[in-house]
Amino acid sequence: MQEHHGGYFLTPEGYKALQVELEHLTAVKRPEIADRIRESQQHGEFSEDNSELDEVKFEQAMVEGRIAELKTIFGNATILDDSMIPTDYVGVGSKVRVEDTDYGDDFEIRIVTSVEADPSKDLVSNESPMGTALLGHSEGEKVTFDAPEGRKHYKVLKITK
C-alpha cells in the first residue's frame, strides 16, 4: 500500500467506493451478524463444539477487522485531485493507454494504490509488476516486466488525468 506522509493516495472514485463499503459493513453486515449470534443463543443452537458459532464469530472478526482498516485509511487518506495527477509521466492517479507490443493490442488502465486496485475495472496497483514498470515513464517509452503469465512488453501511448 503506497503511503504518503503517513497516509494513502485515493482517487475520488476510490474514496467513494470505500465509503460505500464501510457503510454497508456497519449498517448491514455488522447488525446481521449480531442478530445471527443473538438468535442462536436465545434458541440454544450453539453448543461449545458448534462449528456454526465459530464460523459466525470468524465472520464477525473479519467484518470488524475490515471496518477498522477502512477507518484507518479514511483517517490518513489524501484524495487525489487533478492538480496532483501527472500527465508528463505515469504516476498514481494517471490514466494510461498502453500497447502490448507483442500482440498489438492497446487498452487503458488507471494507476491506483493497492487500497483501491481492481484489475477487473482496469484499476492497476502501483505495486503490481505492471504498475511498478509503468511508474515514471513518459509517452512513447517502452517498458518490460515479468507478470505471472510471462514477460510483457508495453509501450506508453497516452497519459491523461
Secondary structure as the mmCIF struct_conf table of DSSP 4:
data_model
#
loop_
_struct_conf.conf_type_id
_struct_conf.id
_struct_conf.beg_label_comp_id
_struct_conf.beg_label_asym_id
_struct_conf.beg_label_seq_id
_struct_conf.end_label_comp_id
_struct_conf.end_label_asym_id
_struct_conf.end_label_seq_id
STRN STRN1 GLU A 3 HIS A 4
TURN_TY1_P TURN_TY1_P1 HIS A 5 GLY A 6
STRN STRN2 GLY A 7 LEU A 10
HELX_RH_AL_P HELX_RH_AL_P1 PRO A 12 HIS A 24
HELX_RH_PI_P HELX_RH_PI_P1 LEU A 25 LYS A 29
HELX_RH_AL_P HELX_RH_AL_P2 ARG A 30 GLN A 42
TURN_TY1_P TURN_TY1_P2 HIS A 43 GLY A 44
TURN_TY1_P TURN_TY1_P3 GLU A 48 ASP A 49
HELX_RH_AL_P HELX_RH_AL_P3 SER A 51 GLY A 75
TURN_TY1_P TURN_TY1_P4 ASN A 76 ASN A 76
STRN STRN3 ALA A 77 ILE A 79
HELX_RH_3T_P HELX_RH_3T_P1 ASP A 82 MET A 84
BEND BEND1 ILE A 85 ILE A 85
BEND BEND2 THR A 87 TYR A 89
TURN_TY1_P TURN_TY1_P5 VAL A 92 GLY A 93
STRN STRN4 LYS A 95 ASP A 100
TURN_TY1_P TURN_TY1_P6 THR A 101 GLY A 104
STRN STRN5 ASP A 105 VAL A 112
TURN_TY1_P TURN_TY1_P7 SER A 114 GLU A 116
STRN STRN6 ASP A 118 ASP A 118
HELX_RH_3T_P HELX_RH_3T_P2 PRO A 119 LYS A 121
TURN_TY1_P TURN_TY1_P8 ASP A 122 ASP A 122
STRN STRN7 LEU A 123 SER A 125
TURN_TY1_P TURN_TY1_P9 ASN A 126 GLU A 127
BEND BEND3 SER A 128 SER A 128
HELX_RH_AL_P HELX_RH_AL_P4 PRO A 129 LEU A 134
TURN_TY1_P TURN_TY1_P10 LEU A 135 GLY A 136
TURN_TY1_P TURN_TY1_P11 GLU A 139 GLY A 140
STRN STRN8 LYS A 142 ALA A 147
TURN_TY1_P TURN_TY1_P12 PRO A 148 GLU A 149
STRN STRN9 GLY A 150 THR A 160
#
